[in-house]
């Protein structure tokens, strides 16, 4: 039986899964980083928390981006882990993606 599209995406995400709460994925093999427009990247969750694990807020990150305190192309923590599925990109870092999309808007 052919799995539905959503089930295939879940399988791919589970293979890349790190510790809960967007933990360390450094042990997951991945290609070299590629710069893409955040408009091309989809969320993997319908809802996200307003705070990161370190208690900082998405709003503060957006403010840091706007004020130039954080460079979105140079800050390593803003390099998103994404999965390509059915020719679409899906982020494993939804709060960071949301901050980048908000900043870009």
C-alpha positions in Angstrom: 0.0 0.0 0.0 1.2 3.5 -0.8 1.3 5.8 2.2 -0.5 9.1 2.1 1.5 12.2 1.6 1.2 13.2 5.3 2.5 9.8 6.5 5.5 10.0 4.2 6.4 13.5 5.6 6.1 12.2 9.2 8.4 9.3 8.3 11.0 11.6 6.9 10.7 13.9 9.9 11.0 11.0 12.4 14.3 9.9 10.7 15.7 13.4 11.3 14.3 13.7 14.8 16.5 14.9 17.6 15.8 15.4 21.2 12.4 17.0 22.1 12.0 20.7 21.9 14.1 21.2 18.9 17.2 19.8 20.6 20.6 19.1 19.2 20.5 17.8 15.7 24.3 18.0 15.2 24.6 14.2 14.8 22.1 14.2 11.9 23.8 14.0 8.5 22.8 16.8 6.2 24.1 18.6 3.1 25.9 21.9 3.1 23.7 24.9 4.0 21.8 26.6 1.1 20.3 30.0 1.3 16.6 30.0 0.3 13.8 32.6 0.7 11.9 31.8 3.9 8.7 32.2 1.8 9.6 28.9 0.3 9.8 27.1 3.6 6.7 25.6 5.3 5.9 25.1 9.0 5.7 21.6 10.3 3.3 22.6 13.1 0.1 24.5 13.2 1.0 26.3 16.4 4.3 27.5 18.0 5.3 28.7 21.4 6.1 32.4 21.8 9.3 31.5 23.7 12.4 29.6 22.8 13.8 26.9 25.1 16.2 29.5 26.6 13.1 31.7 27.5 13.9 34.4 25.0 10.9 35.4 22.9 10.3 35.3 19.1 9.4 39.0 19.4 12.8 39.7 20.9 14.6 37.8 18.1 12.6 39.8 15.5 13.5 43.0 17.2 17.2 42.0 17.2 17.0 41.2 13.5 15.3 44.6 12.8 17.8 46.5 14.8 20.7 44.7 13.1 21.9 43.0 16.3 21.5 39.7 14.6 22.4 39.0 11.0 20.1 36.4 9.6 22.7 35.2 7.1 25.5 34.9 9.6 23.9 33.8 12.9 24.5 30.0 13.0 21.4 29.4 15.2 19.3 30.8 12.3 20.4 28.1 9.9 17.2 26.1 9.7 17.0 22.3 9.5 14.6 21.6 6.7 13.3 18.6 4.9 12.5 18.5 1.2 9.3 16.5 0.6 7.2 16.5 -2.6 9.3 19.4 -3.9 8.4 21.5 -0.9 10.7 22.6 2.1 9.5 21.9 5.6 11.2 23.5 8.7 12.1 21.6 11.8 12.7 24.9 13.5 9.3 26.6 13.4 9.9 29.4 15.9 13.0 30.5 14.1 11.2 30.2 10.8 8.4 32.4 12.2 10.9 35.0 13.4 12.6 35.1 9.9 9.2 35.3 8.1 8.1 38.1 10.4 11.4 40.0 9.9 11.1 39.6 6.2 7.6 40.9 6.0 
